[in-house]
Each structure stands twice: as structure tokens, then as C-alpha cells.
């Protein structure tokens, strides 16, 4: 268990989620602007906004790309804070994303197909691993302090 940096993994996971939410706000604002909220029943507003986001392929792909970059960033931050076992700590930084994904799949509240949900659950740790790999590569390339 010495190879896992709890601080690095937790901070990396929080960075992943928080940056995804913050950078996802413009996409949500755009989707809300496309929904005629005055004519949508109050209990259907969330599903109408989700349909507007998922129905626009370029916006969906942009949001997906932003989320993926945030997972890489979270993995990088986790590996940088850990200062060892960068790949492991980077991959483990996806624990919050995976936890939220499993909860969403279990609750049935996701608008994605099951295939896409599983793909995203697998991609999140892989992207965190990529962030850890980037940090490991950076650390190896740095000259040793003499």
C-alpha cells in the first residue's frame, strides 16, 4: 500500500471532477439556451436539457473531449503529488469518476446507452494512467539535481 499516495489520488480525483464540472458549464448553458423552458413541464426539464446536449453531436463530442482531458489532468496531478508509482496513482485518480459512473448506471439515470457507459467507465482510469505516464515521462526527462 506504500505505492499508493492517498493524497495524490484524492486530489487528482477531485481535480478531475471539479474541472469537468467547471469546463462543462458552457456546454450546459448552450443546451439550456436551446430548450424552450417556458413550454417544458417542470418534471421534464432535466431530460429536455440532456436530450439537447446529447442530440447535438459536435457539442456532445466537445463535452466528451473536455471530460477526457480533465481525467488526464487528474491523473497527472495525482502522479505529480505522489512522486512515485506515477502510473498507478494516475490510474487510481479516476476513482471518483468510476464511482459516479457506477452509481449512475446502477440508478438508471444516465441518458447514454449501456455500451457507452461501460466504455466511459473503462476510459476514465486509462486516461488517468495517461496523465500518470505524462508525468513519468516528464520526470525521466528532467536532469538530475546534482
N, CA, C and O atoms as a GROMACS GRO file, in nm:
protein
  584
    1UNK      N    1   0.082  -0.120   0.000
    1UNK     CA    2   0.000   0.000   0.000
    1UNK      C    3   0.086   0.126   0.000
    1UNK      O    4   0.034   0.236  -0.017
    2UNK      N    5   0.217   0.110   0.019
    2UNK     CA    6   0.305   0.227   0.018
    2UNK      C    7   0.315   0.289  -0.120
    2UNK      O    8   0.352   0.406  -0.132
    3UNK      N    9   0.283   0.213  -0.223
    3UNK     CA   10   0.294   0.266  -0.358
    3UNK      C   11   0.178   0.360  -0.392
    3UNK      O   12   0.188   0.436  -0.489
    4UNK      N   13   0.070   0.356  -0.316
    4UNK     CA   14  -0.045   0.443  -0.342
    4UNK      C   15  -0.034   0.567  -0.254
    4UNK      O   16  -0.022   0.558  -0.132
    5UNK      N   17  -0.039   0.681  -0.318
    5UNK     CA   18  -0.041   0.808  -0.246
    5UNK      C   19  -0.187   0.851  -0.231
    5UNK      O   20  -0.249   0.899  -0.326
    6UNK      N   21  -0.240   0.834  -0.110
    6UNK     CA   22  -0.380   0.869  -0.086
    6UNK      C   23  -0.404   1.015  -0.119
    6UNK      O   24  -0.503   1.048  -0.184
    7UNK      N   25  -0.314   1.102  -0.076
    7UNK     CA   26  -0.329   1.245  -0.103
    7UNK      C   27  -0.331   1.271  -0.254
    7UNK      O   28  -0.417   1.344  -0.303
    8UNK      N   29  -0.238   1.212  -0.327
    8UNK     CA   30  -0.232   1.232  -0.471
    8UNK      C   31  -0.356   1.182  -0.541
    8UNK      O   32  -0.410   1.250  -0.629
    9UNK      N   33  -0.403   1.064  -0.504
    9UNK     CA   34  -0.519   1.004  -0.567
    9UNK      C   35  -0.645   1.086  -0.539
    9UNK      O   36  -0.725   1.112  -0.629
   10UNK      N   37  -0.663   1.127  -0.414
   10UNK     CA   38  -0.782   1.205  -0.378
   10UNK      C   39  -0.780   1.342  -0.446
   10UNK      O   40  -0.880   1.384  -0.505
   11UNK      N   41  -0.668   1.411  -0.439
   11UNK     CA   42  -0.659   1.544  -0.502
   11UNK      C   43  -0.676   1.530  -0.654
   11UNK      O   44  -0.746   1.611  -0.715
   12UNK      N   45  -0.612   1.431  -0.714
   12UNK     CA   46  -0.628   1.409  -0.858
   12UNK      C   47  -0.772   1.381  -0.897
   12UNK      O   48  -0.821   1.432  -0.998
   13UNK      N   49  -0.840   1.299  -0.818
   13UNK     CA   50  -0.981   1.270  -0.844
   13UNK      C   51  -1.069   1.394  -0.832
   13UNK      O   52  -1.160   1.415  -0.912
   14UNK      N   53  -1.042   1.475  -0.730
   14UNK     CA   54  -1.120   1.598  -0.712
   14UNK      C   55  -1.093   1.695  -0.827
   14UNK      O   56  -1.185   1.758  -0.878
   15UNK      N   57  -0.967   1.707  -0.867
   15UNK     CA   58  -0.933   1.794  -0.980
   15UNK      C   59  -1.008   1.748  -1.105
   15UNK      O   60  -1.061   1.830  -1.180
   16UNK      N   61  -1.013   1.619  -1.128
   16UNK     CA   62  -1.083   1.563  -1.244
   16UNK      C   63  -1.230   1.605  -1.243
   16UNK      O   64  -1.281   1.658  -1.342
   17UNK      N   65  -1.297   1.580  -1.133
   17UNK     CA   66  -1.441   1.609  -1.124
   17UNK      C   67  -1.468   1.759  -1.131
   17UNK      O   68  -1.554   1.804  -1.207
   18UNK      N   69  -1.396   1.837  -1.051
   18UNK     CA   70  -1.422   1.981  -1.043
   18UNK      C   71  -1.395   2.049  -1.178
   18UNK      O   72  -1.476   2.130  -1.223
   19UNK      N   73  -1.283   2.016  -1.242
   19UNK     CA   74  -1.256   2.079  -1.371
   19UNK      C   75  -1.356   2.034  -1.476
   19UNK      O   76  -1.393   2.113  -1.563
   20UNK      N   77  -1.401   1.910  -1.471
   20UNK     CA   78  -1.503   1.863  -1.565
   20UNK      C   79  -1.632   1.942  -1.548
   20UNK      O   80  -1.695   1.980  -1.647
   21UNK      N   81  -1.671   1.964  -1.424
   21UNK     CA   82  -1.794   2.040  -1.399
   21UNK      C   83  -1.779   2.185  -1.444
   21UNK      O   84  -1.867   2.238  -1.513
   22UNK      N   85  -1.669   2.248  -1.405
   22UNK     CA   86  -1.649   2.389  -1.440
   22UNK      C   87  -1.641   2.408  -1.592
   22UNK      O   88  -1.704   2.498  -1.647
   23UNK      N   89  -1.563   2.323  -1.657
   23UNK     CA   90  -1.548   2.337  -1.802
   23UNK      C   91  -1.672   2.287  -1.879
   23UNK      O   92  -1.687   2.315  -1.998
   24UNK      N   93  -1.759   2.214  -1.810
   24UNK     CA   94  -1.884   2.169  -1.872
   24UNK      C   95  -1.996   2.270  -1.863
   24UNK      O   96  -2.098   2.256  -1.930
   25UNK      N   97  -1.978   2.374  -1.782
   25UNK     CA   98  -2.082   2.475  -1.766
   25UNK      C   99  -2.119   2.544  -1.898
   25UNK      O  100  -2.237   2.561  -1.925
   26UNK      N  101  -2.022   2.584  -1.980
   26UNK     CA  102  -2.061   2.646  -2.108
   26UNK      C  103  -2.146   2.553  -2.196
   26UNK      O  104  -2.236   2.600  -2.266
   27UNK      N  105  -2.118   2.424  -2.193
   27UNK     CA  106  -2.199   2.330  -2.271
   27UNK      C  107  -2.342   2.324  -2.217
   27UNK      O  108  -2.438   2.320  -2.293
   28UNK      N  109  -2.354   2.324  -2.084
   28UNK     CA  110  -2.487   2.321  -2.023
   28UNK      C  111  -2.564   2.450  -2.053
   28UNK      O  112  -2.684   2.445  -2.081
   29UNK      N  113  -2.496   2.563  -2.047
   29UNK     CA  114  -2.563   2.690  -2.077
   29UNK      C  115  -2.612   2.690  -2.221
   29UNK      O  116  -2.723   2.735  -2.249
   30UNK      N  117  -2.529   2.640  -2.311
   30UNK     CA  118  -2.570   2.633  -2.452
   30UNK      C  119  -2.692   2.543  -2.468
   30UNK      O  120  -2.786   2.577  -2.539
   31UNK      N  121  -2.690   2.427  -2.402
   31UNK     CA  122  -2.802   2.333  -2.413
   31UNK      C  123  -2.929   2.395  -2.355
   31UNK      O  124  -3.038   2.378  -2.412
   32UNK      N  125  -2.917   2.465  -2.244
   32UNK     CA  126  -3.033   2.530  -2.183
   32UNK      C  127  -3.089   2.636  -2.276
   32UNK      O  128  -3.211   2.653  -2.285
   33UNK      N  129  -3.000   2.707  -2.346
   33UNK     CA  130  -3.046   2.811  -2.438
   33UNK      C  131  -3.122   2.753  -2.556
   33UNK      O  132  -3.201   2.823  -2.619
   34UNK      N  133  -3.100   2.625  -2.587
   34UNK     CA  134  -3.169   2.560  -2.699
   34UNK      C  135  -3.303   2.499  -2.660
   34UNK      O  136  -3.380   2.458  -2.747
   35UNK      N  137  -3.331   2.493  -2.530
   35UNK     CA  138  -3.457   2.435  -2.483
   35UNK      C  139  -3.554   2.548  -2.449
   35UNK      O  140  -3.519   2.643  -2.380
   36UNK      N  141  -3.673   2.536  -2.497
   36UNK     CA  142  -3.778   2.634  -2.467
   36UNK      C  143  -3.838   2.600  -2.331
   36UNK      O  144  -3.937   2.528  -2.321
   37UNK      N  145  -3.775   2.653  -2.227
   37UNK     CA  146  -3.814   2.616  -2.090
   37UNK      C  147  -3.957   2.658  -2.055
   37UNK      O  148  -4.018   2.598  -1.967
   38UNK      N  149  -4.009   2.758  -2.122
   38UNK     CA  150  -4.145   2.804  -2.092
   38UNK      C  151  -4.249   2.699  -2.130
   38UNK      O  152  -4.358   2.697  -2.073
   39UNK      N  153  -4.218   2.614  -2.226
   39UNK     CA  154  -4.315   2.515  -2.274
   39UNK      C  155  -4.281   2.372  -2.235
   39UNK      O  156  -4.342   2.277  -2.286
   40UNK      N  157  -4.185   2.355  -2.146
   40UNK     CA  158  -4.147   2.221  -2.100
   40UNK      C  159  -4.199   2.204  -1.957
   40UNK      O  160  -4.174   2.289  -1.872
   41UNK      N  161  -4.272   2.093  -1.930
   41UNK     CA  162  -4.317   2.069  -1.792
   41UNK      C  163  -4.198   2.062  -1.696
   41UNK      O  164  -4.090   2.015  -1.733
   42UNK      N  165  -4.219   2.109  -1.574
   42UNK     CA  166  -4.110   2.117  -1.477
   42UNK      C  167  -4.044   1.983  -1.450
   42UNK      O  168  -3.923   1.978  -1.425
   43UNK      N  169  -4.118   1.876  -1.454
   43UNK     CA  170  -4.060   1.745  -1.427
   43UNK      C  171  -3.983   1.688  -1.547
   43UNK      O  172  -3.917   1.585  -1.535
   44UNK      N  173  -3.991   1.755  -1.661
   44UNK     CA  174  -3.922   1.708  -1.783
   44UNK      C  175  -3.806   1.799  -1.824
   44UNK      O  176  -3.744   1.776  -1.927
   45UNK      N  177  -3.775   1.902  -1.744
   45UNK     CA  178  -3.670   1.997  -1.781
   45UNK      C  179  -3.534   1.927  -1.791
   45UNK      O  180  -3.462   1.948  -1.889
   46UNK      N  181  -3.499   1.847  -1.694
   46UNK     CA  182  -3.369   1.777  -1.694
   46UNK      C  183  -3.352   1.688  -1.815
   46UNK      O  184  -3.247   1.689  -1.879
   47UNK      N  185  -3.456   1.611  -1.848
   47UNK     CA  186  -3.445   1.522  -1.964
   47UNK      C  187  -3.444   1.601  -2.094
   47UNK      O  188  -3.381   1.558  -2.191
   48UNK      N  189  -3.511   1.716  -2.098
   48UNK     CA  190  -3.509   1.800  -2.219
   48UNK      C  191  -3.370   1.859  -2.241
   48UNK      O  192  -3.322   1.866  -2.354
   49UNK      N  193  -3.305   1.902  -2.133
   49UNK     CA  194  -3.169   1.957  -2.145
   49UNK      C  195  -3.072   1.846  -2.184
   49UNK      O  196  -2.985   1.867  -2.268
   50UNK      N  197  -3.086   1.728  -2.124
   50UNK     CA  198  -2.999   1.615  -2.159
   50UNK      C  199  -3.018   1.578  -2.306
   50UNK      O  200  -2.920   1.546  -2.374
   51UNK      N  201  -3.141   1.580  -2.354
   51UNK     CA  202  -3.166   1.549  -2.495
   51UNK      C  203  -3.103   1.654  -2.586
   51UNK      O  204  -3.051   1.621  -2.692
   52UNK      N  205  -3.107   1.780  -2.544
   52UNK     CA  206  -3.045   1.886  -2.624
   52UNK      C  207  -2.894   1.870  -2.628
   52UNK      O  208  -2.831   1.897  -2.730
   53UNK      N  209  -2.834   1.826  -2.518
   53UNK     CA  210  -2.689   1.805  -2.513
   53UNK      C  211  -2.648   1.683  -2.594
   53UNK      O  212  -2.551   1.688  -2.669
   54UNK      N  213  -2.721   1.574  -2.580
   54UNK     CA  214  -2.684   1.450  -2.648
   54UNK      C  215  -2.727   1.449  -2.794
   54UNK      O  216  -2.672   1.374  -2.874
   55UNK      N  217  -2.825   1.532  -2.830
   55UNK     CA  218  -2.874   1.536  -2.967
   55UNK      C  219  -2.783   1.616  -3.060
   55UNK      O  220  -2.794   1.603  -3.182
   56UNK      N  221  -2.696   1.697  -3.006
   56UNK     CA  222  -2.605   1.779  -3.085
   56UNK      C  223  -2.468   1.711  -3.083
   56UNK      O  224  -2.394   1.722  -2.985
   57UNK      N  225  -2.434   1.641  -3.190
   57UNK     CA  226  -2.312   1.560  -3.193
   57UNK      C  227  -2.186   1.642  -3.169
   57UNK      O  228  -2.104   1.602  -3.087
   58UNK      N  229  -2.165   1.756  -3.238
   58UNK     CA  230  -2.042   1.831  -3.210
   58UNK      C  231  -2.032   1.877  -3.064
   58UNK      O  232  -1.924   1.875  -3.006
   59UNK      N  233  -2.144   1.919  -3.006
   59UNK     CA  234  -2.141   1.962  -2.866
   59UNK      C  235  -2.114   1.842  -2.775
   59UNK      O  236  -2.039   1.853  -2.678
   60UNK      N  237  -2.174   1.729  -2.805
   60UNK     CA  238  -2.152   1.608  -2.725
   60UNK      C  239  -2.006   1.566  -2.732
   60UNK      O  240  -1.945   1.533  -2.630
   61UNK      N  241  -1.949   1.566  -2.851
   61UNK     CA  242  -1.808   1.529  -2.867
   61UNK      C  243  -1.716   1.629  -2.798
   61UNK      O  244  -1.615   1.590  -2.740
   62UNK      N  245  -1.750   1.757  -2.804
   62UNK     CA  246  -1.671   1.858  -2.734
   62UNK      C  247  -1.674   1.838  -2.585
   62UNK      O  248  -1.571   1.847  -2.518
   63UNK      N  249  -1.792   1.811  -2.532
   63UNK     CA  250  -1.805   1.787  -2.389
   63UNK      C  251  -1.730   1.660  -2.349
   63UNK      O  252  -1.667   1.655  -2.243
   64UNK      N  253  -1.736   1.558  -2.432
   64UNK     CA  254  -1.665   1.434  -2.406
   64UNK      C  255  -1.514   1.457  -2.407
   64UNK      O  256  -1.443   1.405  -2.322
   65UNK      N  257  -1.466   1.534  -2.503
   65UNK     CA  258  -1.323   1.565  -2.512
   65UNK      C  259  -1.275   1.644  -2.390
   65UNK      O  260  -1.168   1.617  -2.337
   66UNK      N  261  -1.354   1.739  -2.346
   66UNK     CA  262  -1.319   1.817  -2.227
   66UNK      C  263  -1.310   1.725  -2.105
   66UNK      O  264  -1.216   1.734  -2.027
   67UNK      N  265  -1.408   1.637  -2.089
   67UNK     CA  266  -1.406   1.543  -1.977
   67UNK      C  267  -1.286   1.450  -1.981
   67UNK      O  268  -1.228   1.418  -1.877
   68UNK      N  269  -1.250   1.407  -2.100
   68UNK     CA  270  -1.134   1.319  -2.114
   68UNK      C  271  -1.005   1.393  -2.078
   68UNK      O  272  -0.918   1.338  -2.010
   69UNK      N  273  -0.993   1.517  -2.123
   69UNK     CA  274  -0.874   1.596  -2.089
   69UNK      C  275  -0.867   1.620  -1.938
   69UNK      O  276  -0.758   1.622  -1.881
   70UNK      N  277  -0.982   1.638  -1.874
   70UNK     CA  278  -0.983   1.658  -1.729
   70UNK      C  279  -0.938   1.531  -1.656
   70UNK      O  280  -0.874   1.540  -1.552
   71UNK      N  281  -0.971   1.414  -1.710
   71UNK     CA  282  -0.925   1.289  -1.650
   71UNK      C  283  -0.774   1.275  -1.664
   71UNK      O  284  -0.707   1.227  -1.572
   72UNK      N  285  -0.720   1.316  -1.778
   72UNK     CA  286  -0.574   1.314  -1.796
   72UNK      C  287  -0.509   1.411  -1.696
   72UNK      O  288  -0.408   1.378  -1.635
   73UNK      N  289  -0.568   1.529  -1.682
   73UNK     CA  290  -0.515   1.627  -1.586
   73UNK      C  291  -0.519   1.572  -1.444
   73UNK      O  292  -0.422   1.587  -1.370
   74UNK      N  293  -0.629   1.509  -1.406
   74UNK     CA  294  -0.639   1.449  -1.273
   74UNK      C  295  -0.533   1.344  -1.250
   74UNK      O  296  -0.475   1.337  -1.142
   75UNK      N  297  -0.506   1.261  -1.351
   75UNK     CA  298  -0.402   1.159  -1.340
   75UNK      C  299  -0.264   1.222  -1.328
   75UNK      O  300  -0.179   1.174  -1.252
   76UNK      N  301  -0.241   1.328  -1.403
   76UNK     CA  302  -0.113   1.398  -1.397
   76UNK      C  303  -0.090   1.458  -1.258
   76UNK      O  304   0.018   1.444  -1.201
   77UNK      N  305  -0.193   1.523  -1.205
   77UNK     CA  306  -0.183   1.585  -1.072
   77UNK      C  307  -0.158   1.478  -0.966
   77UNK      O  308  -0.075   1.496  -0.877
   78UNK      N  309  -0.230   1.366  -0.975
   78UNK     CA  310  -0.211   1.258  -0.878
   78UNK      C  311  -0.068   1.205  -0.883
   78UNK      O  312  -0.007   1.182  -0.779
   79UNK      N  313  -0.016   1.186  -1.004
   79UNK     CA  314   0.120   1.134  -1.019
   79UNK      C  315   0.223   1.235  -0.971
   79UNK      O  316   0.323   1.198  -0.910
   80UNK      N  317   0.199   1.361  -0.998
   80UNK     CA  318   0.293   1.464  -0.955
   80UNK      C  319   0.298   1.475  -0.803
   80UNK      O  320   0.406   1.488  -0.745
   81UNK      N  321   0.183   1.468  -0.739
   81UNK     CA  322   0.180   1.474  -0.593
   81UNK      C  323   0.239   1.348  -0.530
   81UNK      O  324   0.303   1.354  -0.425
   82UNK      N  325   0.218   1.234  -0.594
   82UNK     CA  326   0.268   1.108  -0.539
   82UNK      C  327   0.421   1.101  -0.544
   82UNK      O  328   0.483   1.050  -0.450
   83UNK      N  329   0.480   1.151  -0.650
   83UNK     CA  330   0.625   1.150  -0.670
   83UNK      C  331   0.683   1.008  -0.681
   83UNK      O  332   0.804   0.991  -0.672
   84UNK      N  333   0.600   0.910  -0.699
   84UNK     CA  334   0.643   0.771  -0.720
   84UNK      C  335   0.525   0.694  -0.776
   84UNK      O  336   0.410   0.736  -0.762
   85UNK      N  337   0.552   0.583  -0.838
   85UNK     CA  338   0.447   0.497  -0.894
   85UNK      C  339   0.343   0.581  -0.969
   85UNK      O  340   0.223   0.572  -0.944
   86UNK      N  341   0.392   0.661  -1.062
   86UNK     CA  342   0.308   0.757  -1.132
   86UNK      C  343   0.193   0.691  -1.208
   86UNK      O  344   0.082   0.743  -1.209
   87UNK      N  345   0.219   0.578  -1.270
   87UNK     CA  346   0.115   0.511  -1.348
   87UNK      C  347   0.001   0.463  -1.258
   87UNK      O  348  -0.117   0.484  -1.289
   88UNK      N  349   0.035   0.401  -1.148
   88UNK     CA  350  -0.065   0.350  -1.054
   88UNK      C  351  -0.148   0.465  -0.996
   88UNK      O  352  -0.271   0.460  -0.996
   89UNK      N  353  -0.080   0.566  -0.946
   89UNK     CA  354  -0.151   0.678  -0.884
   89UNK      C  355  -0.234   0.755  -0.985
   89UNK      O  356  -0.343   0.802  -0.953
   90UNK      N  357  -0.183   0.769  -1.107
   90UNK     CA  358  -0.260   0.835  -1.213
   90UNK      C  359  -0.388   0.759  -1.244
   90UNK      O  360  -0.495   0.819  -1.255
   91UNK      N  361  -0.376   0.629  -1.259
   91UNK     CA  362  -0.496   0.547  -1.289
   91UNK      C  363  -0.596   0.550  -1.174
   91UNK      O  364  -0.717   0.556  -1.197
   92UNK      N  365  -0.546   0.546  -1.051
   92UNK     CA  366  -0.636   0.545  -0.936
   92UNK      C  367  -0.706   0.679  -0.914
   92UNK      O  368  -0.806   0.685  -0.842
   93UNK      N  369  -0.655   0.785  -0.976
   93UNK     CA  370  -0.721   0.915  -0.961
   93UNK      C  371  -0.860   0.916  -1.023
   93UNK      O  372  -0.938   1.008  -0.998
   94UNK      N  373  -0.892   0.815  -1.102
   94UNK     CA  374  -1.024   0.807  -1.165
   94UNK      C  375  -1.130   0.746  -1.073
   94UNK      O  376  -1.243   0.721  -1.116
   95UNK      N  377  -1.094   0.723  -0.947
   95UNK     CA  378  -1.188   0.655  -0.857
   95UNK      C  379  -1.319   0.730  -0.841
   95UNK      O  380  -1.425   0.667  -0.831
   96UNK      N  381  -1.315   0.862  -0.840
   96UNK     CA  382  -1.440   0.938  -0.826
   96UNK      C  383  -1.525   0.927  -0.952
   96UNK      O  384  -1.647   0.908  -0.943
   97UNK      N  385  -1.462   0.938  -1.068
   97UNK     CA  386  -1.536   0.924  -1.194
   97UNK      C  387  -1.599   0.786  -1.205
   97UNK      O  388  -1.716   0.773  -1.242
   98UNK      N  389  -1.523   0.684  -1.172
   98UNK     CA  390  -1.574   0.547  -1.180
   98UNK      C  391  -1.686   0.527  -1.078
   98UNK      O  392  -1.787   0.464  -1.109
   99UNK      N  393  -1.668   0.580  -0.958
   99UNK     CA  394  -1.773   0.567  -0.856
   99UNK      C  395  -1.902   0.635  -0.899
   99UNK      O  396  -2.010   0.578  -0.886
  100UNK      N  397  -1.889   0.756  -0.951
  100UNK     CA  398  -2.008   0.826  -1.000
  100UNK      C  399  -2.070   0.754  -1.119
  100UNK      O  400  -2.193   0.748  -1.132
  101UNK      N  401  -1.986   0.698  -1.206
  101UNK     CA  402  -2.036   0.624  -1.321
  101UNK      C  403  -2.111   0.499  -1.280
  101UNK      O  404  -2.218   0.469  -1.335
  102UNK      N  405  -2.056   0.425  -1.185
  102UNK     CA  406  -2.123   0.303  -1.138
  102UNK      C  407  -2.255   0.339  -1.071
  102UNK      O  408  -2.356   0.271  -1.092
  103UNK      N  409  -2.256   0.446  -0.992
  103UNK     CA  410  -2.380   0.489  -0.928
  103UNK      C  411  -2.484   0.527  -1.033
  103UNK      O  412  -2.601   0.492  -1.020
  104UNK      N  413  -2.441   0.598  -1.136
  104UNK     CA  414  -2.534   0.642  -1.240
  104UNK      C  415  -2.590   0.522  -1.316
  104UNK      O  416  -2.709   0.517  -1.345
  105UNK      N  417  -2.504   0.426  -1.348
  105UNK     CA  418  -2.550   0.305  -1.418
  105UNK      C  419  -2.648   0.229  -1.329
  105UNK      O  420  -2.752   0.183  -1.376
  106UNK      N  421  -2.614   0.215  -1.201
  106UNK     CA  422  -2.700   0.139  -1.109
  106UNK      C  423  -2.834   0.207  -1.087
  106UNK      O  424  -2.936   0.139  -1.071
  107UNK      N  425  -2.836   0.341  -1.086
  107UNK     CA  426  -2.961   0.412  -1.062
  107UNK      C  427  -3.045   0.424  -1.188
  107UNK      O  428  -3.165   0.454  -1.181
  108UNK      N  429  -2.985   0.401  -1.303
  108UNK     CA  430  -3.059   0.409  -1.429
  108UNK      C  431  -3.088   0.550  -1.474
  108UNK      O  432  -3.177   0.572  -1.556
  109UNK      N  433  -3.014   0.649  -1.421
  109UNK     CA  434  -3.039   0.789  -1.453
  109UNK      C  435  -2.954   0.843  -1.567
  109UNK      O  436  -2.956   0.964  -1.593
  110UNK      N  437  -2.881   0.759  -1.635
  110UNK     CA  438  -2.793   0.807  -1.742
  110UNK      C  439  -2.866   0.799  -1.875
  110UNK      O  440  -2.940   0.704  -1.902
  111UNK      N  441  -2.844   0.899  -1.958
  111UNK     CA  442  -2.910   0.903  -2.089
  111UNK      C  443  -2.828   0.831  -2.195
  111UNK      O  444  -2.872   0.821  -2.310
  112UNK      N  445  -2.711   0.781  -2.160
  112UNK     CA  446  -2.626   0.709  -2.256
  112UNK      C  447  -2.668   0.563  -2.264
  112UNK      O  448  -2.732   0.509  -2.174
  113UNK      N  449  -2.629   0.499  -2.374
  113UNK     CA  450  -2.653   0.355  -2.385
  113UNK      C  451  -2.560   0.282  -2.289
  113UNK      O  452  -2.460   0.339  -2.243
  114UNK      N  453  -2.592   0.158  -2.258
  114UNK     CA  454  -2.509   0.080  -2.166
  114UNK      C  455  -2.368   0.063  -2.222
  114UNK      O  456  -2.270   0.066  -2.146
  115UNK      N  457  -2.356   0.046  -2.353
  115UNK     CA  458  -2.224   0.032  -2.416
  115UNK      C  459  -2.139   0.156  -2.391
  115UNK      O  460  -2.022   0.144  -2.355
  116UNK      N  461  -2.196   0.274  -2.410
  116UNK     CA  462  -2.122   0.399  -2.389
  116UNK      C  463  -2.087   0.415  -2.242
  116UNK      O  464  -1.977   0.460  -2.210
  117UNK      N  465  -2.176   0.380  -2.153
  117UNK     CA  466  -2.149   0.388  -2.010
  117UNK      C  467  -2.031   0.300  -1.972
  117UNK      O  468  -1.943   0.344  -1.897
  118UNK      N  469  -2.028   0.178  -2.021
  118UNK     CA  470  -1.918   0.086  -1.990
  118UNK      C  471  -1.788   0.137  -2.052
  118UNK      O  472  -1.682   0.130  -1.989
  119UNK      N  473  -1.797   0.187  -2.173
  119UNK     CA  474  -1.678   0.242  -2.240
  119UNK      C  475  -1.619   0.359  -2.160
  119UNK      O  476  -1.497   0.368  -2.145
  120UNK      N  477  -1.705   0.446  -2.109
  120UNK     CA  478  -1.657   0.560  -2.030
  120UNK      C  479  -1.600   0.514  -1.896
  120UNK      O  480  -1.504   0.574  -1.846
  121UNK      N  481  -1.657   0.410  -1.836
  121UNK     CA  482  -1.604   0.357  -1.711
  121UNK      C  483  -1.465   0.299  -1.729
  121UNK      O  484  -1.382   0.308  -1.638
  122UNK      N  485  -1.439   0.240  -1.844
  122UNK     CA  486  -1.306   0.185  -1.873
  122UNK      C  487  -1.209   0.296  -1.913
  122UNK      O  488  -1.091   0.293  -1.878
  123UNK      N  489  -1.260   0.394  -1.986
  123UNK     CA  490  -1.174   0.502  -2.037
  123UNK      C  491  -1.119   0.590  -1.926
  123UNK      O  492  -1.006   0.638  -1.936
  124UNK      N  493  -1.196   0.612  -1.822
  124UNK     CA  494  -1.154   0.705  -1.717
  124UNK      C  495  -1.022   0.664  -1.651
  124UNK      O  496  -0.932   0.747  -1.642
  125UNK      N  497  -1.007   0.540  -1.603
  125UNK     CA  498  -0.877   0.502  -1.546
  125UNK      C  499  -0.766   0.501  -1.652
  125UNK      O  500  -0.651   0.532  -1.621
  126UNK      N  501  -0.800   0.465  -1.775
  126UNK     CA  502  -0.699   0.465  -1.882
  126UNK      C  503  -0.649   0.607  -1.908
  126UNK      O  504  -0.530   0.627  -1.932
  127UNK      N  505  -0.738   0.705  -1.902
  127UNK     CA  506  -0.697   0.843  -1.922
  127UNK      C  507  -0.617   0.895  -1.803
  127UNK      O  508  -0.523   0.972  -1.820
  128UNK      N  509  -0.654   0.853  -1.682
  128UNK     CA  510  -0.574   0.887  -1.564
  128UNK      C  511  -0.435   0.826  -1.575
  128UNK      O  512  -0.336   0.889  -1.538
  129UNK      N  513  -0.428   0.703  -1.625
  129UNK     CA  514  -0.300   0.638  -1.648
  129UNK      C  515  -0.216   0.717  -1.748
  129UNK      O  516  -0.095   0.731  -1.731
  130UNK      N  517  -0.282   0.770  -1.852
  130UNK     CA  518  -0.211   0.853  -1.949
  130UNK      C  519  -0.153   0.978  -1.882
  130UNK      O  520  -0.040   1.017  -1.912
  131UNK      N  521  -0.229   1.039  -1.792
  131UNK     CA  522  -0.178   1.154  -1.717
  131UNK      C  523  -0.058   1.115  -1.632
  131UNK      O  524   0.039   1.190  -1.623
  132UNK      N  525  -0.065   0.998  -1.568
  132UNK     CA  526   0.049   0.949  -1.490
  132UNK      C  527   0.169   0.921  -1.578
  132UNK      O  528   0.283   0.947  -1.539
  133UNK      N  529   0.143   0.869  -1.697
  133UNK     CA  530   0.252   0.843  -1.791
  133UNK      C  531   0.318   0.973  -1.836
  133UNK      O  532   0.440   0.981  -1.850
  134UNK      N  533   0.236   1.075  -1.859
  134UNK     CA  534   0.292   1.205  -1.897
  134UNK      C  535   0.383   1.258  -1.788
  134UNK      O  536   0.491   1.311  -1.817
  135UNK      N  537   0.342   1.245  -1.663
  135UNK     CA  538   0.425   1.291  -1.551
  135UNK      C  539   0.553   1.207  -1.539
  135UNK      O  540   0.660   1.261  -1.515
  136UNK      N  541   0.540   1.077  -1.557
  136UNK     CA  542   0.657   0.989  -1.551
  136UNK      C  543   0.757   1.025  -1.661
  136UNK      O  544   0.877   1.031  -1.636
  137UNK      N  545   0.708   1.049  -1.780
  137UNK     CA  546   0.794   1.088  -1.892
  137UNK      C  547   0.861   1.222  -1.862
  137UNK      O  548   0.980   1.239  -1.890
  138UNK      N  549   0.787   1.314  -1.807
  138UNK     CA  550   0.843   1.445  -1.773
  138UNK      C  551   0.951   1.430  -1.666
  138UNK      O  552   1.056   1.494  -1.673
  139UNK      N  553   0.925   1.347  -1.567
  139UNK     CA  554   1.022   1.328  -1.458
  139UNK      C  555   1.149   1.261  -1.508
  139UNK      O  556   1.259   1.297  -1.465
  140UNK      N  557   1.135   1.166  -1.597
  140UNK     CA  558   1.252   1.096  -1.652
  140UNK      C  559   1.337   1.189  -1.740
  140UNK      O  560   1.459   1.176  -1.745
  141UNK      N  561   1.272   1.282  -1.807
  141UNK     CA  562   1.343   1.372  -1.898
  141UNK      C  563   1.414   1.485  -1.824
  141UNK      O  564   1.506   1.547  -1.878
  142UNK      N  565   1.371   1.512  -1.701
  142UNK     CA  566   1.433   1.623  -1.624
  142UNK      C  567   1.574   1.584  -1.583
  142UNK      O  568   1.598   1.470  -1.544
  143UNK      N  569   1.668   1.679  -1.592
  143UNK     CA  570   1.803   1.648  -1.547
  143UNK      C  571   1.806   1.626  -1.396
  143UNK      O  572   1.732   1.690  -1.321
  144UNK      N  573   1.889   1.536  -1.354
  144UNK     CA  574   1.902   1.506  -1.211
  144UNK      C  575   1.970   1.623  -1.140
  144UNK      O  576   2.067   1.680  -1.190
  145UNK      N  577   1.918   1.656  -1.024
  145UNK     CA  578   1.979   1.764  -0.944
  145UNK      C  579   2.112   1.715  -0.887
  145UNK      O  580   2.117   1.610  -0.822
  146UNK      N  581   2.217   1.789  -0.911
  146UNK     CA  582   2.349   1.749  -0.863
  146UNK      C  583   2.388   1.827  -0.742
  146UNK      O  584   2.496   1.807  -0.688
   0.00000   0.00000   0.00000
